[in-house]
Structure formats: structure tokens, C-alpha cells
Amino acid sequence: MAQSSSNRPFPKSQPVSCLRCSEAASGYTKGACYRRLLFTRHGRFRNGTTAIARPLNPITYFRRNLGRTLPLAFVIVLSVFLIASVVTIVNSIDLTVLTIYNYTKVFTPVIPRIAAAVPGESVIRVPAAIKTQIQKTPGVERTIETSGFFFNINTVFGPFPFVCFGVTDGDRDYLLRRAGDTLLPGGRMPAPGQPEAVISEGLARNKKVKIGDVIASPLDTGTFVAAPAKIKLVGILRGPTWMAFTSQQFTDASLSQVPRSLLVTTINPADQGRVGDMLYTNLDKFQVQVLSFNNLVKTLRSSLASMYLIMHLVNGTVIFVVALMAGMLSNIYFTQRISEFAVLAAIGIRRSTLVWHAVSETAILTSLGWILGVIVNWSILSFMRGSVFEPRGMLINPSDPLSYWNTLPIPVCITLFAVATISYRLSHLDPVTIIERR
């Protein structure tokens, strides 16, 4: 019978060598050449024949066993998506509140309380002594007296009142410059004395309104101070800060009994938070209320502490369960490959090399699953951001770093759990016994 091409010796006159490094292989049968190049870097001969794939290359296992690797990768992707999306949605509460009050980074409102009322005066104002104290505070540039009305916006908590400040044209332009907001084409600023307003682009998206629509009316409920008339939207501002303005002439004429607050600005906008903290600490809290950005953040984080604790407990439970399940799957797959590892150990491969081989396979699989899970989470939340979340008042950040930091323990725990179980199995591996059973 003719000798098969797979075992036919290579002619000595035509030495066979590796295609890349020209490593000589003459004098060997084709099978011997395969064995000789089993652990070399290359796997192709000059005559076009292909050597056996490197058994210690992790990619080899993935290519040959997609049915085993894909389910585990799918579990990792789902776990990353679950945890990242939950953290992002929970953080939307924090992001929503901070976005609503981010105008306190531009100016610090100082609101008079009932205790500041002066007998005989019809309007409650910030006491003169406190106003003088504010003006003498280091770093303060302006104190702008204002009043206004409120209109409802959509939030994760339901309808929430947002203030529309009545200021002069000069003060309005000054505040817009500090905030970096500009008027979009097609709009204009409110006319003096008219029931008109200009609002930020984020507020317009939140309320689903456009120029010419009514944003507030006397029939609105749930606000602190209802609009005295139907307020027409005449302009939309583009910028990072949510703000709304109307003319001071309109609020003075229509809201004459509404308390007059102060908007305090600093010479250096970067000092607004520091000066706001000073005013919050130093001013009489029985007579005025100071909306300091840092204090708002502190209060918000304190109120959400229990929710964050629950979120971390849930995430920890999910990570533990997924790591346990993935480790069990890895152990099952390793048991099915025990003969492969026994052969490698029998031909002289060190146990440390085999452990590193198992670590490499698991680490690559979990890393790829984590990366794919991050991409899936970002894609789905980005798609749903404008169509599902924002119209319902939920401001989310699909790129929130905290959400992805919370998913990092998934690949780490899965790798450690799998490596621990596989290392134990390898330490008790008897290759001779396993080979004899075959």
C-alpha cells in the first residue's frame, strides 16, 4: 500500500524548514517535524504545509472550543451590563439634582426667611446688615437683587419646581457670560415688562418645548410661586448651566409681594464654591438661607447614602454569584480537558507553565467579556438616553466612570476563582494515571 502523504518522509535533497526562521527540519518525517515544531513560534513550512497549532497558545483553545467559551463570555457581558446600568441609573439621581442646581456654580443665591421681615414693609428682603456683610466678604464682586416665579420640570422624583429669575438686562447678560451660555439663533431675550422668558437648552428638552410655547401659567400646581400670567418662551440658551430668566420689570410689577433674594457672584468664578461655603457658614441662618453648591452636594450625598449602600450590596452579591458560576464552569471545562493537560505534563511541561496557560486563557476571556460588556452598556444607554430617560426627567451619563469601576471586580474575581480551582487540580494531577485510563 502506498505510504500516506501525512507520514511520507521528506526527501533529504529538499530540506524542509520553518517558513519564517528557516529552521532546518531535513531528515525528519512529516510527523516528526510536527513534533519538533510543537512549541516553536511558527507553524508553517516553506513547502506550504502547516504545523500543528501551538497547544499553549490561549487563542488555540478559543478557536477550537467556541461552544465552551461563548457561554462564559456571554455571562460576563450580561453581568457587566447589569451592574454598570444599575450604577448609572442610580447615579442619575445625583446627576439630576446637581444639574438642576448647577447654577449655584455661577452665583450663590441668598434667600430671606420670614424672620427677616421688617414691620411696615410689604416685601421681605435680605436685611441690610447681612447684605453689607456679604459685600465685605473677600472675593465677592456683585450682589444682584432678584425675584421670580417657578415652573415645573420633569425629574426622576416627579414634577419639580425650577426658578425663573427676574433680573435687569445688564445683570442677565453678565450672568450668561459667567456661565458661558449663548442665545441660539432664532430666539431673543425677554422684552421689558412682558410675560416672556428665556431658558436653557436642557430645560427646553426636559419640558419638550420650543420657541413660542407656554412654559408656565397661573394654573400650574406644585410650585412655590406660580407664574402671574402665561409665560411665553422667546429664546433658548446653549450652554452647560440650566438657567431661566425673565425681565425684572415684569416680576416687579406682577410679583410685588414675592421675597427679594440676592444672587452673589465672585471676582474669580473659580472661587464661587469657596465663597458660597463662607457665606453658608458665616451668615445668620435664622434670617437667610444660602444655596451653596458644595453644601447641596454634601446634603444630597448624605440623603443617598443608604441607597448607595444597597446598590453596593447588590453589586457585591452579583459579582460573587457570577464569579462562583464562572469558576464552576471553568472547573468543568478543565475537567473535560484533563487529558490534554496530562499529556503536556507527561512530555515535560512544568506545572507552573500549565498554570500560567490556564491563567492566560481565563484572563483573556474575562477581559474580552468585560470590554464587550462595557461597549454593550454604553451603546444601549446612549441609545436610550434621549428616547427613554431624558423625556422622563432622568439625566444619565453612559460614560460614567464610576459605573465601570464597579464592574472591574467581575473579571478579577472570575480569574482568581478559576485559577485557584485549576491550580489545586493541577497540583494533584497524576499524568501517568490519566493517560493509562485512556
C-alpha positions as a Markdown table, in Angstrom:
| # | Residue | x | y | z |
|---|---|---|---|---|
| 1 | Met | 0.0 | 0.0 | 0.0 |
| 2 | Ala | 1.3 | 3.4 | -0.9 |
| 3 | Gln | 2.5 | 5.4 | 2.1 |
| 4 | Ser | 0.1 | 8.2 | 3.1 |
| 5 | Ser | 1.2 | 11.8 | 2.4 |
| 6 | Ser | 0.9 | 12.7 | 6.0 |
| 7 | Asn | 3.6 | 10.2 | 7.1 |
| 8 | Arg | 5.8 | 10.2 | 4.0 |
| 9 | Pro | 9.4 | 11.2 | 4.8 |
| 10 | Phe | 10.6 | 14.5 | 3.3 |
| 11 | Pro | 13.3 | 13.9 | 0.6 |
| 12 | Lys | 16.8 | 14.6 | 2.0 |
| 13 | Ser | 17.6 | 16.6 | -1.1 |
| 14 | Gln | 14.7 | 19.0 | -0.4 |
| 15 | Pro | 15.2 | 20.0 | 3.3 |
| 16 | Val | 12.1 | 21.4 | 4.9 |
| 17 | Ser | 12.4 | 24.4 | 7.2 |
| 18 | Cys | 10.2 | 26.9 | 9.0 |
| 19 | Leu | 8.8 | 29.5 | 6.7 |
| 20 | Arg | 9.8 | 32.4 | 8.8 |
| 21 | Cys | 13.1 | 31.5 | 10.6 |
| 22 | Ser | 14.4 | 28.8 | 8.1 |
| 23 | Glu | 14.9 | 26.3 | 11.0 |
| 24 | Ala | 16.2 | 23.2 | 9.3 |
| 25 | Ala | 13.9 | 20.2 | 9.5 |
| 26 | Ser | 15.6 | 17.8 | 7.0 |
| 27 | Gly | 15.9 | 14.2 | 7.9 |
| 28 | Tyr | 12.6 | 14.0 | 9.7 |
| 29 | Thr | 9.3 | 12.5 | 8.8 |
| 30 | Lys | 6.5 | 15.0 | 8.4 |
| 31 | Gly | 5.0 | 13.8 | 11.8 |
| 32 | Ala | 8.4 | 14.2 | 13.4 |
| 33 | Cys | 8.6 | 17.7 | 12.1 |
| 34 | Tyr | 5.3 | 18.5 | 13.6 |
| 35 | Arg | 6.5 | 17.2 | 17.0 |
| 36 | Arg | 9.8 | 19.1 | 16.6 |
| 37 | Leu | 8.0 | 22.4 | 16.0 |
| 38 | Leu | 5.2 | 21.8 | 18.6 |
| 39 | Phe | 6.4 | 24.6 | 20.9 |
| 40 | Thr | 8.2 | 26.9 | 18.4 |
| 41 | Arg | 6.9 | 30.3 | 17.4 |
| 42 | His | 5.9 | 29.4 | 13.9 |
| 43 | Gly | 3.6 | 26.8 | 12.4 |
| 44 | Arg | 4.2 | 26.7 | 8.6 |
| 45 | Phe | 6.8 | 25.1 | 6.4 |
| 46 | Arg | 8.3 | 26.5 | 3.2 |
| 47 | Asn | 6.6 | 23.9 | 1.1 |
| 48 | Gly | 3.2 | 25.3 | 2.2 |
| 49 | Thr | 2.3 | 22.6 | 4.8 |
| 50 | Thr | 1.0 | 23.7 | 8.2 |
| 51 | Ala | 2.2 | 22.5 | 11.5 |
| 52 | Ile | 0.0 | 21.7 | 14.5 |
| 53 | Ala | -1.2 | 24.8 | 16.2 |
| 54 | Arg | 0.7 | 25.7 | 19.4 |
| 55 | Pro | -1.1 | 23.9 | 22.3 |
| 56 | Leu | 0.0 | 26.5 | 24.8 |
| 57 | Asn | -1.4 | 29.4 | 22.9 |
| 58 | Pro | -4.7 | 30.5 | 24.6 |
| 59 | Ile | -6.1 | 31.5 | 21.3 |
| 60 | Thr | -5.9 | 27.9 | 20.2 |
| 61 | Tyr | -8.4 | 26.8 | 22.8 |
| 62 | Phe | -10.8 | 29.6 | 22.0 |
| 63 | Arg | -10.7 | 28.8 | 18.3 |
| 64 | Arg | -11.3 | 25.1 | 18.9 |
| 65 | Asn | -13.9 | 25.4 | 21.7 |
| 66 | Leu | -16.2 | 28.2 | 20.8 |
| 67 | Gly | -19.1 | 26.3 | 22.3 |
| 68 | Arg | -17.5 | 26.4 | 25.7 |
| 69 | Thr | -16.0 | 29.9 | 25.7 |
| 70 | Leu | -19.0 | 31.8 | 24.3 |
| 71 | Pro | -21.5 | 30.9 | 27.1 |
| 72 | Leu | -19.0 | 32.1 | 29.7 |
| 73 | Ala | -18.2 | 35.3 | 27.7 |
| 74 | Phe | -22.0 | 35.9 | 27.4 |
| 75 | Val | -22.4 | 35.6 | 31.2 |
| 76 | Ile | -19.6 | 38.1 | 31.7 |
| 77 | Val | -21.1 | 40.6 | 29.2 |
| 78 | Leu | -24.5 | 40.4 | 30.9 |
| 79 | Ser | -23.0 | 40.8 | 34.3 |
| 80 | Val | -21.1 | 43.9 | 33.3 |
| 81 | Phe | -24.1 | 45.4 | 31.6 |
| 82 | Leu | -26.3 | 44.7 | 34.6 |
| 83 | Ile | -24.0 | 46.2 | 37.2 |
| 84 | Ala | -23.0 | 49.2 | 35.0 |
| 85 | Ser | -26.5 | 50.1 | 34.0 |
| 86 | Val | -27.8 | 49.8 | 37.6 |
| 87 | Val | -25.0 | 52.1 | 38.9 |
| 88 | Thr | -25.6 | 54.6 | 36.0 |
| 89 | Ile | -29.3 | 54.7 | 36.7 |
| 90 | Val | -28.8 | 55.2 | 40.5 |
| 91 | Asn | -26.3 | 57.9 | 39.8 |
| 92 | Ser | -28.9 | 59.6 | 37.6 |
| 93 | Ile | -30.5 | 60.8 | 40.8 |
| 94 | Asp | -27.3 | 62.5 | 41.8 |
| 95 | Leu | -26.7 | 63.9 | 38.3 |
| 96 | Thr | -30.2 | 65.2 | 38.0 |
| 97 | Val | -30.1 | 67.2 | 41.3 |
| 98 | Leu | -26.7 | 68.6 | 40.6 |
| 99 | Thr | -27.7 | 69.6 | 37.0 |
| 100 | Ile | -30.8 | 71.3 | 38.4 |
| 101 | Tyr | -28.8 | 73.3 | 40.9 |
| 102 | Asn | -25.6 | 73.8 | 38.8 |
| 103 | Tyr | -26.4 | 77.5 | 38.5 |
| 104 | Thr | -25.0 | 77.7 | 42.1 |
| 105 | Lys | -21.6 | 77.3 | 40.5 |
| 106 | Val | -22.2 | 80.6 | 38.7 |
| 107 | Phe | -23.8 | 82.5 | 41.5 |
| 108 | Thr | -24.8 | 81.8 | 45.1 |
| 109 | Pro | -28.5 | 82.6 | 45.9 |
| 110 | Val | -29.2 | 84.1 | 49.4 |
| 111 | Ile | -32.9 | 83.8 | 50.2 |
| 112 | Pro | -34.5 | 85.7 | 53.0 |
| 113 | Arg | -36.6 | 83.9 | 55.6 |
| 114 | Ile | -39.8 | 85.0 | 57.4 |
| 115 | Ala | -37.6 | 86.1 | 60.3 |
| 116 | Ala | -36.0 | 88.7 | 58.1 |
| 117 | Ala | -39.3 | 90.5 | 57.5 |
| 118 | Val | -39.3 | 94.2 | 58.7 |
| 119 | Pro | -42.5 | 95.5 | 60.2 |
| 120 | Gly | -44.2 | 98.0 | 58.0 |
| 121 | Glu | -42.6 | 96.8 | 54.7 |
| 122 | Ser | -44.7 | 94.7 | 52.3 |
| 123 | Val | -41.7 | 92.9 | 50.7 |
| 124 | Ile | -39.3 | 90.6 | 52.5 |
| 125 | Arg | -35.7 | 91.4 | 51.6 |
| 126 | Val | -32.3 | 90.3 | 52.8 |
| 127 | Pro | -31.6 | 92.5 | 55.8 |
| 128 | Ala | -29.3 | 95.4 | 55.1 |
| 129 | Ala | -26.7 | 94.3 | 57.7 |
| 130 | Ile | -26.4 | 90.9 | 56.1 |
| 131 | Lys | -26.2 | 92.5 | 52.7 |
| 132 | Thr | -23.3 | 94.6 | 53.9 |
| 133 | Gln | -21.7 | 91.5 | 55.4 |
| 134 | Ile | -21.9 | 89.8 | 52.1 |
| 135 | Gln | -20.4 | 92.7 | 50.2 |
| 136 | Lys | -17.5 | 92.8 | 52.6 |
| 137 | Thr | -16.7 | 89.1 | 52.1 |
| 138 | Pro | -13.4 | 88.7 | 50.4 |
| 139 | Gly | -13.8 | 87.8 | 46.7 |
| 140 | Val | -17.4 | 89.0 | 46.3 |
| 141 | Glu | -17.9 | 91.0 | 43.1 |
| 142 | Arg | -21.7 | 91.7 | 42.8 |
| 143 | Thr | -24.9 | 91.2 | 44.8 |
| 144 | Ile | -27.9 | 91.2 | 42.4 |
| 145 | Glu | -31.4 | 91.6 | 43.9 |
| 146 | Thr | -34.0 | 89.4 | 42.2 |
| 147 | Ser | -37.4 | 87.8 | 42.5 |
| 148 | Gly | -39.1 | 85.3 | 40.2 |
| 149 | Phe | -41.6 | 82.6 | 39.7 |
| 150 | Phe | -41.4 | 78.8 | 39.4 |
| 151 | Phe | -42.3 | 76.3 | 36.7 |
| 152 | Asn | -42.4 | 72.6 | 36.8 |
| 153 | Ile | -39.8 | 70.4 | 35.1 |
| 154 | Asn | -39.7 | 66.6 | 34.8 |
| 155 | Thr | -37.4 | 64.7 | 37.2 |
| 156 | Val | -36.9 | 61.2 | 38.5 |
| 157 | Phe | -38.9 | 62.3 | 41.6 |
| 158 | Gly | -41.8 | 63.6 | 39.5 |
| 159 | Pro | -42.6 | 67.3 | 38.7 |
| 160 | Phe | -40.0 | 69.6 | 40.4 |
| 161 | Pro | -40.2 | 73.4 | 40.6 |
| 162 | Phe | -37.5 | 75.4 | 38.8 |
| 163 | Val | -37.0 | 79.1 | 39.4 |
| 164 | Cys | -37.1 | 81.8 | 36.7 |
| 165 | Phe | -35.1 | 84.8 | 37.9 |
| 166 | Gly | -36.3 | 88.3 | 37.1 |
| 167 | Val | -33.1 | 90.5 | 36.5 |
| 168 | Thr | -32.2 | 93.6 | 34.6 |
| 169 | Asp | -30.8 | 93.2 | 31.0 |
| 170 | Gly | -27.3 | 94.1 | 32.2 |
| 171 | Asp | -27.3 | 91.6 | 35.1 |
| 172 | Arg | -28.7 | 88.9 | 32.8 |
| 173 | Asp | -26.0 | 89.3 | 30.2 |
| 174 | Tyr | -23.4 | 89.4 | 33.0 |
| 175 | Leu | -24.6 | 86.1 | 34.4 |
| 176 | Leu | -24.8 | 84.5 | 31.0 |
| 177 | Arg | -21.2 | 85.4 | 30.3 |
| 178 | Arg | -20.1 | 83.9 | 33.6 |
| 179 | Ala | -22.0 | 80.7 | 32.8 |
| 180 | Gly | -20.7 | 80.5 | 29.2 |
| 181 | Asp | -24.3 | 80.3 | 27.8 |
| 182 | Thr | -25.3 | 81.9 | 24.5 |
| 183 | Leu | -28.6 | 82.5 | 22.8 |
| 184 | Leu | -29.4 | 80.1 | 20.0 |
| 185 | Pro | -30.3 | 81.5 | 16.6 |
| 186 | Gly | -34.0 | 82.2 | 16.1 |
| 187 | Gly | -34.6 | 83.4 | 19.6 |
| 188 | Arg | -34.4 | 86.7 | 21.5 |
| 189 | Met | -34.2 | 88.0 | 25.0 |
| 190 | Pro | -37.4 | 88.8 | 27.0 |
| 191 | Ala | -38.9 | 92.2 | 26.4 |
| 192 | Pro | -39.0 | 94.5 | 29.4 |
| 193 | Gly | -42.3 | 94.1 | 31.3 |
| 194 | Gln | -43.6 | 91.3 | 29.1 |
| 195 | Pro | -44.6 | 87.7 | 30.3 |
| 196 | Glu | -41.7 | 86.2 | 28.4 |
| 197 | Ala | -38.7 | 84.1 | 29.4 |
| 198 | Val | -35.6 | 82.5 | 28.0 |
| 199 | Ile | -34.4 | 79.1 | 29.3 |
| 200 | Ser | -31.5 | 76.8 | 28.8 |
| 201 | Glu | -31.5 | 74.1 | 26.1 |
| 202 | Gly | -31.5 | 71.3 | 28.7 |
| 203 | Leu | -34.7 | 72.7 | 30.2 |
| 204 | Ala | -36.3 | 73.0 | 26.8 |
| 205 | Arg | -35.6 | 69.3 | 26.1 |
| 206 | Asn | -36.8 | 68.4 | 29.5 |
| 207 | Lys | -40.1 | 70.2 | 29.0 |
| 208 | Lys | -40.3 | 69.3 | 25.3 |
| 209 | Val | -41.0 | 73.0 | 24.4 |
| 210 | Lys | -39.9 | 75.2 | 21.6 |
| 211 | Ile | -39.9 | 78.9 | 20.9 |
| 212 | Gly | -43.4 | 80.3 | 21.1 |
| 213 | Asp | -44.7 | 77.7 | 23.6 |
| 214 | Val | -46.0 | 78.5 | 27.0 |
| 215 | Ile | -43.7 | 77.2 | 29.8 |
| 216 | Ala | -45.7 | 78.4 | 32.8 |
| 217 | Ser | -49.2 | 79.6 | 33.7 |
| 218 | Pro | -51.2 | 80.6 | 36.8 |
| 219 | Leu | -52.9 | 77.2 | 36.7 |
| 220 | Asp | -49.7 | 75.3 | 37.5 |
| 221 | Thr | -49.7 | 73.4 | 40.7 |
| 222 | Gly | -46.9 | 72.1 | 42.9 |
| 223 | Thr | -44.7 | 75.2 | 42.5 |
| 224 | Phe | -43.5 | 77.6 | 45.3 |
| 225 | Val | -44.6 | 80.7 | 43.4 |
| 226 | Ala | -46.8 | 80.3 | 40.4 |
| 227 | Ala | -46.4 | 82.4 | 37.3 |
| 228 | Pro | -48.7 | 85.5 | 37.4 |
| 229 | Ala | -49.5 | 85.0 | 33.7 |
| 230 | Lys | -48.9 | 82.7 | 30.8 |
| 231 | Ile | -45.2 | 82.8 | 30.2 |
| 232 | Lys | -44.1 | 82.6 | 26.6 |
| 233 | Leu | -40.8 | 81.1 | 25.6 |
| 234 | Val | -38.9 | 83.6 | 23.3 |
| 235 | Gly | -35.3 | 82.2 | 23.5 |
| 236 | Ile | -33.3 | 79.1 | 24.2 |
| 237 | Leu | -29.8 | 79.2 | 25.7 |
| 238 | Arg | -27.0 | 76.9 | 24.7 |
| 239 | Gly | -24.6 | 76.0 | 27.5 |
| 240 | Pro | -23.9 | 73.7 | 30.4 |
| 241 | Thr | -25.8 | 75.6 | 33.0 |
| 242 | Trp | -29.6 | 75.2 | 33.5 |
| 243 | Met | -31.0 | 78.8 | 34.0 |
| 244 | Ala | -34.2 | 80.7 | 33.2 |
| 245 | Phe | -34.6 | 84.5 | 33.1 |
| 246 | Thr | -37.4 | 87.0 | 32.6 |
| 247 | Ser | -37.3 | 90.8 | 32.9 |
| 248 | Gln | -37.1 | 92.5 | 36.3 |
| 249 | Gln | -39.8 | 94.9 | 35.2 |
| 250 | Phe | -42.2 | 92.1 | 34.8 |
| 251 | Thr | -41.5 | 90.4 | 38.2 |
| 252 | Asp | -41.6 | 93.8 | 40.0 |
| 253 | Ala | -45.0 | 94.6 | 38.5 |
| 254 | Ser | -46.6 | 91.2 | 38.7 |
| 255 | Leu | -44.9 | 89.7 | 41.8 |
| 256 | Ser | -44.6 | 92.6 | 44.1 |
| 257 | Gln | -45.2 | 90.5 | 47.2 |
| 258 | Val | -42.6 | 87.9 | 46.4 |
| 259 | Pro | -39.5 | 88.0 | 48.7 |
| 260 | Arg | -36.4 | 89.6 | 47.1 |
| 261 | Ser | -33.3 | 87.3 | 47.1 |
| 262 | Leu | -29.7 | 88.1 | 46.3 |
| 263 | Leu | -27.5 | 86.5 | 43.7 |
| 264 | Val | -23.9 | 86.7 | 44.9 |
| 265 | Thr | -21.0 | 86.4 | 42.4 |
| 266 | Thr | -17.3 | 86.4 | 42.9 |
| 267 | Ile | -14.5 | 88.2 | 41.1 |
| 268 | Asn | -12.9 | 84.9 | 40.1 |
| 269 | Pro | -15.6 | 82.4 | 39.0 |
| 270 | Ala | -13.4 | 79.5 | 40.3 |
| 271 | Asp | -13.8 | 80.9 | 43.8 |
| 272 | Gln | -17.7 | 80.7 | 43.7 |
| 273 | Gly | -17.8 | 77.4 | 45.7 |
| 274 | Arg | -15.4 | 78.6 | 48.3 |
| 275 | Val | -17.2 | 81.9 | 48.8 |
| 276 | Gly | -20.5 | 80.1 | 48.9 |
| 277 | Asp | -19.2 | 77.9 | 51.7 |
| 278 | Met | -18.1 | 81.0 | 53.6 |
| 279 | Leu | -21.5 | 82.7 | 53.2 |
| 280 | Tyr | -23.2 | 79.5 | 54.3 |
| 281 | Thr | -21.1 | 79.3 | 57.4 |
| 282 | Asn | -21.0 | 83.0 | 58.4 |
| 283 | Leu | -24.5 | 84.3 | 57.6 |
| 284 | Asp | -27.3 | 84.2 | 60.1 |
| 285 | Lys | -29.3 | 81.0 | 59.2 |
| 286 | Phe | -32.4 | 82.2 | 61.0 |
| 287 | Gln | -32.7 | 85.2 | 58.7 |
| 288 | Val | -31.4 | 83.8 | 55.3 |
| 289 | Gln | -30.9 | 80.6 | 53.5 |
| 290 | Val | -27.7 | 80.2 | 51.4 |
| 291 | Leu | -27.7 | 77.7 | 48.5 |
| 292 | Ser | -24.1 | 76.8 | 48.4 |
| 293 | Phe | -23.1 | 74.2 | 45.7 |
| 294 | Asn | -20.8 | 72.3 | 48.0 |
| 295 | Asn | -23.4 | 72.2 | 50.8 |
| 296 | Leu | -26.0 | 71.0 | 48.3 |
| 297 | Val | -23.7 | 68.2 | 47.2 |
| 298 | Lys | -23.0 | 67.2 | 50.8 |
| 299 | Thr | -26.6 | 67.1 | 51.7 |
| 300 | Leu | -27.5 | 65.1 | 48.6 |
| 301 | Arg | -24.8 | 62.5 | 49.1 |
| 302 | Ser | -25.9 | 62.1 | 52.7 |
| 303 | Ser | -29.5 | 61.5 | 51.8 |
| 304 | Leu | -28.5 | 59.0 | 49.1 |
| 305 | Ala | -26.0 | 57.1 | 51.4 |
| 306 | Ser | -28.5 | 54.3 | 52.2 |
| 307 | Met | -29.4 | 53.9 | 48.5 |
| 308 | Tyr | -25.7 | 53.6 | 47.6 |
| 309 | Leu | -25.1 | 51.1 | 50.3 |
| 310 | Ile | -28.0 | 48.9 | 49.0 |
| 311 | Met | -26.5 | 49.3 | 45.4 |
| 312 | His | -23.1 | 48.2 | 46.6 |
| 313 | Leu | -24.5 | 45.2 | 48.4 |
| 314 | Val | -26.5 | 44.1 | 45.3 |
| 315 | Asn | -23.4 | 44.6 | 43.1 |
| 316 | Gly | -21.3 | 42.6 | 45.5 |
| 317 | Thr | -23.8 | 39.7 | 45.5 |
| 318 | Val | -24.0 | 39.7 | 41.7 |
| 319 | Ile | -20.2 | 39.7 | 41.4 |
| 320 | Phe | -19.9 | 36.8 | 43.9 |
| 321 | Val | -22.6 | 34.7 | 42.2 |
| 322 | Val | -21.1 | 35.4 | 38.7 |
| 323 | Ala | -17.6 | 34.6 | 39.9 |
| 324 | Leu | -18.8 | 31.4 | 41.5 |
| 325 | Met | -20.7 | 30.3 | 38.5 |
| 326 | Ala | -17.9 | 31.2 | 36.1 |
| 327 | Gly | -15.3 | 29.4 | 38.3 |
| 328 | Met | -17.5 | 26.3 | 38.3 |
| 329 | Leu | -17.8 | 26.5 | 34.5 |
| 330 | Ser | -14.1 | 26.8 | 34.2 |
| 331 | Asn | -13.5 | 23.9 | 36.5 |
| 332 | Ile | -16.0 | 21.8 | 34.5 |
| 333 | Tyr | -14.2 | 22.7 | 31.2 |
| 334 | Phe | -10.9 | 22.0 | 32.8 |
| 335 | Thr | -12.1 | 18.5 | 33.8 |
| 336 | Gln | -13.1 | 17.9 | 30.2 |
| 337 | Arg | -9.5 | 18.9 | 29.2 |
| 338 | Ile | -7.7 | 16.9 | 31.9 |
| 339 | Ser | -6.3 | 14.5 | 29.3 |
| 340 | Glu | -4.7 | 17.4 | 27.4 |
| 341 | Phe | -3.0 | 18.8 | 30.5 |
| 342 | Ala | -1.9 | 15.3 | 31.5 |
| 343 | Val | -0.2 | 14.7 | 28.1 |
| 344 | Leu | 1.5 | 18.1 | 28.3 |
| 345 | Ala | 2.7 | 17.4 | 31.8 |
| 346 | Ala | 3.9 | 13.9 | 30.8 |
| 347 | Ile | 6.1 | 15.3 | 28.0 |
| 348 | Gly | 7.9 | 17.6 | 30.4 |
| 349 | Ile | 5.9 | 20.8 | 30.5 |
| 350 | Arg | 6.3 | 22.3 | 34.0 |
| 351 | Arg | 3.2 | 22.7 | 36.3 |
| 352 | Ser | 3.9 | 26.5 | 36.5 |
| 353 | Thr | 3.7 | 26.7 | 32.8 |
| 354 | Leu | 0.4 | 24.9 | 32.7 |
| 355 | Val | -1.0 | 27.1 | 35.5 |
| 356 | Trp | 0.1 | 30.2 | 33.5 |
| 357 | His | -1.6 | 28.7 | 30.5 |
| 358 | Ala | -4.8 | 28.4 | 32.4 |
| 359 | Val | -4.4 | 31.9 | 33.8 |
| 360 | Ser | -3.9 | 33.3 | 30.3 |
| 361 | Glu | -7.0 | 31.6 | 28.9 |
| 362 | Thr | -9.2 | 32.8 | 31.8 |
| 363 | Ala | -7.8 | 36.3 | 31.9 |
| 364 | Ile | -8.1 | 36.9 | 28.1 |
| 365 | Leu | -11.7 | 35.5 | 28.1 |
| 366 | Thr | -12.8 | 37.7 | 31.1 |
| 367 | Ser | -11.0 | 40.8 | 29.7 |
| 368 | Leu | -12.6 | 40.4 | 26.3 |
| 369 | Gly | -16.0 | 39.8 | 28.0 |
| 370 | Trp | -15.6 | 42.9 | 30.2 |
| 371 | Ile | -14.6 | 45.1 | 27.2 |
| 372 | Leu | -17.6 | 43.8 | 25.2 |
| 373 | Gly | -19.9 | 44.4 | 28.2 |
| 374 | Val | -18.7 | 48.0 | 28.5 |
| 375 | Ile | -19.3 | 48.6 | 24.8 |
| 376 | Val | -22.8 | 47.0 | 25.0 |
| 377 | Asn | -23.7 | 49.0 | 28.1 |
| 378 | Trp | -22.5 | 52.3 | 26.6 |
| 379 | Ser | -24.3 | 51.6 | 23.3 |
| 380 | Ile | -27.7 | 50.7 | 24.9 |
| 381 | Leu | -27.7 | 53.6 | 27.4 |
| 382 | Ser | -26.6 | 56.1 | 24.8 |
| 383 | Phe | -29.5 | 55.0 | 22.5 |
| 384 | Met | -32.0 | 55.1 | 25.4 |
| 385 | Arg | -30.7 | 58.4 | 26.8 |
| 386 | Gly | -32.5 | 60.7 | 24.5 |
| 387 | Ser | -35.5 | 58.5 | 23.7 |
| 388 | Val | -36.3 | 57.0 | 27.1 |
| 389 | Phe | -34.6 | 58.6 | 30.1 |
| 390 | Glu | -34.3 | 62.3 | 29.4 |
| 391 | Pro | -38.0 | 62.8 | 28.4 |
| 392 | Arg | -38.9 | 61.3 | 31.8 |
| 393 | Gly | -36.5 | 63.6 | 33.7 |
| 394 | Met | -33.7 | 61.1 | 34.2 |
| 395 | Leu | -30.3 | 62.5 | 33.3 |
| 396 | Ile | -27.8 | 59.7 | 32.8 |
| 397 | Asn | -24.2 | 59.6 | 31.8 |
| 398 | Pro | -23.4 | 56.5 | 29.7 |
| 399 | Ser | -19.7 | 57.3 | 30.1 |
| 400 | Asp | -19.9 | 57.5 | 33.9 |
| 401 | Pro | -16.5 | 56.2 | 35.2 |
| 402 | Leu | -18.0 | 55.1 | 38.5 |
| 403 | Ser | -20.3 | 52.6 | 36.8 |
| 404 | Tyr | -17.4 | 50.9 | 35.0 |
| 405 | Trp | -15.2 | 51.0 | 38.1 |
| 406 | Asn | -17.9 | 48.9 | 39.8 |
| 407 | Thr | -17.6 | 46.2 | 37.1 |
| 408 | Leu | -13.8 | 45.8 | 37.4 |
| 409 | Pro | -14.1 | 43.2 | 40.2 |
| 410 | Ile | -16.0 | 40.9 | 37.7 |
| 411 | Pro | -13.0 | 39.8 | 35.6 |
| 412 | Val | -10.7 | 39.9 | 38.5 |
| 413 | Cys | -12.8 | 37.7 | 40.8 |
| 414 | Ile | -13.6 | 35.3 | 37.9 |
| 415 | Thr | -10.0 | 34.9 | 37.1 |
| 416 | Leu | -8.9 | 34.4 | 40.7 |
| 417 | Phe | -11.6 | 31.9 | 41.4 |
| 418 | Ala | -10.9 | 29.9 | 38.2 |
| 419 | Val | -7.1 | 30.0 | 38.8 |
| 420 | Ala | -7.5 | 28.9 | 42.4 |
| 421 | Thr | -9.6 | 25.8 | 41.5 |
| 422 | Ile | -7.5 | 24.9 | 38.4 |
| 423 | Ser | -4.2 | 25.3 | 40.4 |
| 424 | Tyr | -5.5 | 23.0 | 43.0 |
| 425 | Arg | -6.4 | 20.4 | 40.4 |
| 426 | Leu | -3.0 | 20.7 | 38.7 |
| 427 | Ser | -1.1 | 20.3 | 42.0 |
| 428 | His | -2.8 | 16.9 | 42.4 |
| 429 | Leu | -2.6 | 15.9 | 38.8 |
| 430 | Asp | -1.1 | 12.4 | 38.1 |
| 431 | Pro | -0.5 | 12.4 | 34.3 |
| 432 | Val | 0.5 | 8.7 | 34.2 |
| 433 | Thr | -2.7 | 7.5 | 35.8 |
| 434 | Ile | -4.8 | 9.7 | 33.5 |
| 435 | Ile | -3.0 | 8.5 | 30.4 |
| 436 | Glu | -3.3 | 4.8 | 31.4 |
| 437 | Arg | -7.1 | 5.3 | 31.8 |
| 438 | Arg | -7.3 | 6.4 | 28.3 |
